[in-house]
Each structure stands twice: as C-alpha cells, then as structure tokens.
Amino acid sequence: MFEAPDSPYLVSYNGDFDLSLASTKPQTERHSHTGKHRRKAIEKLSTLQQVLAAGDRHAVLLVFQAMDAAGKDSTIRSVMQGIDPSGCQVFSFKKPSSLELDHDFLWRSTCRLPERGRIGIFNRSQYEEVLVVRVHPKILEYQQLPGTVNLDTVFDDRLKSIRQQEKHLARNGTVILKFWLNVSKDEQKKRFLARLDDPAKNWKFEPNDVVERRHWDDYMFAYEAALSATSRPWAPWYAIPADDKPYMQARVAEIIIDALRGIGLQYPEPSSEDRVEFAESRAELCADD
C-alpha cells in the first residue's frame, strides 16, 4: 500500500481530528495555481497518468466532499486539465435511485470504482451516507433497511464498513486520496450571493442549499466524526482550506502528484520474448519498400 503524502492538512490517523482547529484559510506560503505553476502541475500529472495507464497495476480514486459552494466542481476541472479523458472518469452522487436503494449503501459507489490504470473521481461519494443522512436521519426510513435502525450505532457501523472496504481496495492496488474542501460559513454566504447577483451564475444556485446551510453545525459534527473515523495511512483525508480557491486547487494538485510519484510508477519492461518479436517487426518494417 502507498504512503500518504505529508501535508499540513493531512488528517491524523488516531481518530482525534478537531474540526475547530482546521483552518479555512491558507496556512502555508501561497502559491498561485495559475500561469507557470499551474502549467507545471498539469504537465507532471499528465505524464504520471500516462505511466499509470501503461503500467496497469494501480487505480487511483480521488474523493471530494464539501459543503455547497466550496469549489468541488472547479477544483476537479482545474486540477484535471490536461488529463487524457480516456484515462479518467468522474461520477457525481446525488439522491439515490430506486435501484440503488435496493442495495446496500456502498453498492452504487462500488459499481463506479476505477479500473487499474485509470483515475476515478467521486464528486461526493459513499460518505454522503454518514453526512447528509446523519444530519437528516429521517432518510433512513426510505432505505428499506432490515429490522429496527439504531441511531446510536448505525453511523459508526457504516463508517466501519467504509474503513474496511477502503483497506481492501488499497491492498489490491487502489490509491485512495480524500479531500474535504473546508470552506467557512462566511465565504459560503459570499459565494451564494455572487450566484444570485450574477445572471450567468444563477443556474448554480439552489434554494435548498440555503436550507441545508441552517444545519451547518450538524454538518460540521458529521464531518468531524467521518474524517476522524476513516483517515488512515491507506486512505487519508486532507482538510484543505477552501476560502482561497487558487490556493486550494494548488494544494490538491500537489498531493495527487506526490502520491503518484510515491507508488513508484514505471512503464512495463518488455520480456525477452517481446524483444524478439520487436526485432522481427523492426526487420520487416525496414525491409518494406
């Protein structure tokens, strides 16, 4: 299993994550994620993706969770620029369908896990089942669960299931990186108002986002519990400050690049039989008039 890249935003593995200490503002020297810095990051990630695809030994799963308007979409778009679309897949998880509700809560995300050689991105994820459902436990009534649901244990049980699945995936070659884009309540308000003020951004605004904002403290409790329970060396969480989007995007890009470098990606070496066939093919091509 890979070693998680070090970062001041890495959530500790000992289960004592204190959300109140997680800053929404940059805590290190600011590097712009534009111009030269951004081009270099794109080039590095593009090269690493090519080797990932050629080696076909590892899959990469990037999980993005955040409150509304934190910048999940723009971060995915910014960081993954220059990536070969055939080697990347993005899934957004919204309200479960009737088919998804007929399966266990991990089924719909499991069906969308990336193959070896590819980068999979979850814009929201299975973690919604211990975040939004924890804030709105009435949702459990529609999930067709057997027996009586114990609210004192159901979310701890789900977090344990997520932890176990992530360890299984890591053992089998999936590099898991999870990013919580930590936006402040004040900054979220500014971004909501910007969406209302700009006709070109009206389409981004959902009145229900303001409704969910009323539950801010409950969401913070749910995030703290989820990150504490599931940040592990094989599936780390990073609590990235999200009030400054360029800074946030740069930190996410750097962590992904460091993680891919750390797993020792290599192009596959041709076997002796391959080399013989290559020589024969070369000879035939050179003899072709």
C-alpha positions as CSV (number, residue, x, y, z in Angstrom):
1,M,0.0,0.0,0.0
2,F,1.2,3.5,-0.8
3,E,2.4,6.0,1.8
4,A,0.2,9.1,2.1
5,P,2.0,12.3,1.1
6,D,2.8,14.5,4.0
7,S,0.9,17.8,4.3
8,P,-0.1,20.3,7.0
9,Y,-3.6,19.4,6.0
10,L,-3.4,15.7,6.5
11,V,-6.0,14.5,9.0
12,S,-4.3,12.4,11.7
13,Y,-4.9,8.7,11.8
14,N,-5.5,8.4,15.6
15,G,-9.2,9.5,15.5
16,D,-8.8,12.8,17.3
17,F,-9.5,15.2,14.4
18,D,-10.7,18.5,15.8
19,L,-12.6,20.4,13.1
20,S,-12.5,23.6,15.1
21,L,-8.7,23.6,14.5
22,A,-8.9,23.1,10.8
23,S,-8.4,26.4,9.1
24,T,-10.5,27.6,6.1
25,K,-7.7,30.0,5.1
26,P,-4.2,29.2,3.8
27,Q,-1.8,28.2,6.5
28,T,1.3,27.9,4.3
29,E,3.1,30.1,1.8
30,R,0.6,30.9,-1.0
31,H,1.5,29.6,-4.5
32,S,-0.8,30.7,-7.3
33,H,-2.5,27.9,-9.2
34,T,-2.3,29.9,-12.4
35,G,0.3,30.6,-15.0
36,K,3.7,28.8,-14.7
37,H,2.9,26.9,-11.5
38,R,-0.4,25.6,-13.0
39,R,1.2,24.6,-16.3
40,K,3.9,22.6,-14.5
41,A,1.4,20.8,-12.3
42,I,-0.7,19.9,-15.4
43,E,2.4,18.6,-17.2
44,K,3.5,16.5,-14.2
45,L,0.1,15.0,-13.7
46,S,-0.4,14.3,-17.4
47,T,3.0,12.4,-17.5
48,L,2.2,10.4,-14.4
49,Q,-1.2,9.5,-15.8
50,Q,0.4,8.1,-18.9
51,V,2.7,5.9,-16.8
52,L,-0.2,4.8,-14.6
53,A,-2.2,3.7,-17.7
54,A,0.8,1.9,-19.3
55,G,1.7,0.1,-16.1
56,D,-1.9,-1.0,-15.4
57,R,-1.1,-2.0,-11.8
58,H,-2.8,0.7,-9.8
59,A,-6.1,2.5,-9.8
60,V,-6.5,6.0,-8.3
61,L,-9.6,7.1,-6.5
62,L,-10.0,10.8,-5.6
63,V,-12.9,11.6,-3.3
64,F,-14.1,15.2,-2.9
65,Q,-16.5,16.2,-0.1
66,A,-17.5,19.7,0.9
67,M,-20.3,22.0,1.9
68,D,-22.1,23.6,-1.1
69,A,-20.2,26.3,-2.9
70,A,-16.8,25.1,-1.5
71,G,-15.5,24.6,-5.1
72,K,-15.6,20.8,-5.8
73,D,-16.5,21.2,-9.4
74,S,-14.0,24.0,-10.1
75,T,-11.2,22.1,-8.3
76,I,-11.8,18.9,-10.3
77,R,-11.9,20.9,-13.5
78,S,-8.8,22.9,-12.7
79,V,-6.6,20.0,-11.3
80,M,-7.5,17.5,-14.1
81,Q,-6.9,19.9,-17.0
82,G,-4.6,18.2,-19.5
83,I,-5.5,14.7,-18.3
84,D,-6.3,12.2,-21.1
85,P,-10.1,11.9,-20.9
86,S,-9.9,8.2,-21.8
87,G,-8.0,7.6,-18.6
88,C,-10.2,9.4,-16.2
89,Q,-13.8,9.1,-15.1
90,V,-15.9,11.4,-12.9
91,F,-19.1,10.5,-11.0
92,S,-21.4,12.7,-9.0
93,F,-23.6,11.1,-6.4
94,K,-26.9,12.8,-5.8
95,K,-30.2,11.4,-4.4
96,P,-30.2,7.6,-4.7
97,S,-32.4,5.9,-7.3
98,S,-34.9,3.2,-6.5
99,L,-32.4,0.6,-7.9
100,E,-29.6,2.0,-5.6
101,L,-31.9,1.8,-2.6
102,D,-32.5,-1.9,-3.3
103,H,-28.8,-2.5,-2.5
104,D,-26.6,-1.8,0.5
105,F,-25.3,1.8,0.9
106,L,-21.9,1.0,-0.6
107,W,-23.2,-0.6,-3.8
108,R,-23.6,2.5,-6.0
109,S,-20.1,3.8,-5.4
110,T,-18.6,0.3,-5.6
111,C,-20.0,0.0,-9.1
112,R,-18.2,3.1,-10.2
113,L,-14.7,2.3,-8.8
114,P,-11.9,3.0,-11.3
115,E,-10.2,0.1,-13.1
116,R,-6.4,-0.4,-12.9
117,G,-4.6,2.2,-15.0
118,R,-7.3,4.8,-14.6
119,I,-8.1,7.8,-12.3
120,G,-11.6,7.8,-10.8
121,I,-13.1,10.9,-9.2
122,F,-16.1,10.9,-6.8
123,N,-17.8,14.3,-6.6
124,R,-19.5,13.5,-3.3
125,S,-19.4,9.8,-2.5
126,Q,-20.5,7.0,-0.2
127,Y,-19.7,9.4,2.6
128,E,-23.0,11.1,1.9
129,E,-24.5,8.2,3.9
130,V,-22.7,9.3,7.0
131,L,-23.0,13.1,6.4
132,V,-26.4,14.2,4.9
133,V,-28.1,11.1,6.3
134,R,-26.7,11.7,9.7
135,V,-27.9,15.3,9.6
136,H,-31.3,14.1,8.3
137,P,-31.8,10.6,9.8
138,K,-35.4,10.5,8.5
139,I,-33.8,9.5,5.2
140,L,-33.1,6.1,6.7
141,E,-36.8,5.4,6.7
142,Y,-36.7,5.2,2.9
143,Q,-33.6,3.0,2.6
144,Q,-35.5,-0.3,3.2
145,L,-33.2,-1.4,5.9
146,P,-34.0,-4.7,7.7
147,G,-35.1,-4.6,11.3
148,T,-35.1,-1.5,13.6
149,V,-32.4,1.0,12.9
150,N,-30.4,2.0,16.0
151,L,-29.4,5.7,15.5
152,D,-26.8,5.3,18.3
153,T,-24.9,2.7,16.2
154,V,-25.9,2.9,12.5
155,F,-23.4,5.6,11.5
156,D,-20.5,4.1,13.4
157,D,-21.3,0.8,11.7
158,R,-21.3,2.5,8.3
159,L,-18.0,4.2,9.0
160,K,-16.6,0.8,9.9
161,S,-17.8,-0.7,6.6
162,I,-16.3,2.2,4.6
163,R,-13.0,1.8,6.5
164,Q,-12.9,-2.0,5.8
165,Q,-13.7,-1.5,2.1
166,E,-11.0,1.1,1.7
167,K,-8.4,-1.1,3.2
168,H,-9.5,-3.9,0.9
169,L,-9.2,-1.7,-2.1
170,A,-5.8,-0.4,-1.0
171,R,-4.4,-3.9,-0.6
172,N,-5.4,-4.6,-4.1
173,G,-3.7,-1.6,-5.7
174,T,-6.2,1.3,-5.4
175,V,-4.6,4.6,-4.3
176,I,-7.2,6.5,-2.3
177,L,-7.0,10.2,-1.7
178,K,-9.9,12.0,0.0
179,F,-10.2,15.8,0.1
180,W,-12.5,17.7,2.4
181,L,-12.7,21.3,1.0
182,N,-13.1,23.3,4.1
183,V,-15.0,26.5,3.3
184,S,-16.1,28.9,6.0
185,K,-19.7,29.8,6.6
186,D,-19.0,33.5,5.7
187,E,-17.3,32.6,2.5
188,Q,-20.1,30.3,1.5
189,K,-22.5,33.2,2.1
190,K,-20.5,35.4,-0.2
191,R,-20.5,32.7,-3.0
192,F,-24.2,32.1,-2.7
193,L,-24.8,35.9,-3.0
194,A,-22.5,36.0,-6.0
195,R,-24.5,33.3,-7.7
196,L,-27.7,35.3,-7.1
197,D,-26.2,38.6,-8.3
198,D,-24.7,37.3,-11.5
199,P,-27.2,36.1,-14.1
200,A,-24.5,33.9,-15.6
201,K,-24.3,32.1,-12.3
202,N,-28.0,31.9,-11.4
203,W,-28.1,28.3,-12.7
204,K,-25.7,27.3,-10.0
205,F,-28.0,28.5,-7.2
206,E,-30.3,26.0,-5.5
207,P,-32.7,27.4,-2.8
208,N,-32.2,24.1,-0.9
209,D,-28.6,25.0,-0.4
210,V,-29.7,27.8,1.9
211,V,-32.0,25.3,3.7
212,E,-29.0,23.0,4.3
213,R,-27.0,25.9,5.5
214,R,-29.3,26.1,8.5
215,H,-27.8,22.8,9.6
216,W,-24.2,24.0,9.4
217,D,-23.3,22.9,13.0
218,D,-24.8,19.4,12.4
219,Y,-22.8,19.0,9.2
220,M,-19.6,20.1,11.0
221,F,-20.2,17.4,13.6
222,A,-20.8,14.8,10.9
223,Y,-17.7,15.8,9.0
224,E,-15.6,15.6,12.2
225,A,-16.9,12.2,13.0
226,A,-16.4,10.9,9.5
227,L,-12.8,12.2,9.0
228,S,-11.8,11.1,12.4
229,A,-13.1,7.5,11.8
230,T,-11.8,7.0,8.3
231,S,-8.5,8.9,7.8
232,R,-6.0,6.1,7.6
233,P,-2.5,5.7,6.0
234,W,-4.0,3.7,3.1
235,A,-7.0,6.1,2.6
236,P,-6.0,9.5,4.1
237,W,-8.2,12.6,4.4
238,Y,-6.9,16.1,3.7
239,A,-8.8,19.0,5.2
240,I,-7.9,21.6,2.6
241,P,-8.6,25.3,3.3
242,A,-11.2,26.4,0.7
243,D,-11.7,30.1,1.2
244,D,-9.0,30.8,-1.4
245,K,-9.8,28.7,-4.5
246,P,-6.4,29.0,-6.3
247,Y,-4.6,28.0,-3.1
248,M,-6.9,25.1,-2.5
249,Q,-6.5,23.8,-6.1
250,A,-2.7,24.0,-5.9
251,R,-2.6,22.0,-2.7
252,V,-4.9,19.3,-4.1
253,A,-2.8,19.1,-7.3
254,E,0.5,18.8,-5.3
255,I,-0.9,16.0,-3.1
256,I,-2.1,14.0,-6.1
257,I,1.3,14.4,-7.8
258,D,3.2,13.4,-4.7
259,A,1.0,10.3,-4.2
260,L,1.5,9.1,-7.8
261,R,5.3,9.7,-7.5
262,G,5.3,7.8,-4.3
263,I,4.0,4.5,-5.6
264,G,6.9,4.0,-8.0
265,L,5.1,4.1,-11.3
266,Q,7.0,2.6,-14.2
267,Y,6.5,1.8,-17.8
268,P,6.3,-2.0,-18.2
269,E,9.5,-3.7,-19.2
270,P,9.3,-5.9,-22.4
271,S,10.0,-9.5,-21.8
272,S,12.7,-11.4,-23.7
273,E,10.0,-12.8,-26.0
274,D,8.7,-9.3,-26.6
275,R,12.1,-8.1,-27.6
276,V,12.5,-10.9,-30.1
277,E,9.1,-10.0,-31.6
278,F,10.1,-6.3,-31.6
279,A,13.3,-7.2,-33.6
280,E,11.4,-9.2,-36.1
281,S,8.8,-6.4,-36.5
282,R,11.6,-3.9,-37.0
283,A,13.3,-6.0,-39.6
284,E,10.0,-6.5,-41.5
285,L,9.2,-2.7,-41.4
286,C,12.7,-1.8,-42.5
287,A,12.6,-4.3,-45.4
288,D,9.2,-2.9,-46.6
289,D,9.6,-0.8,-49.7
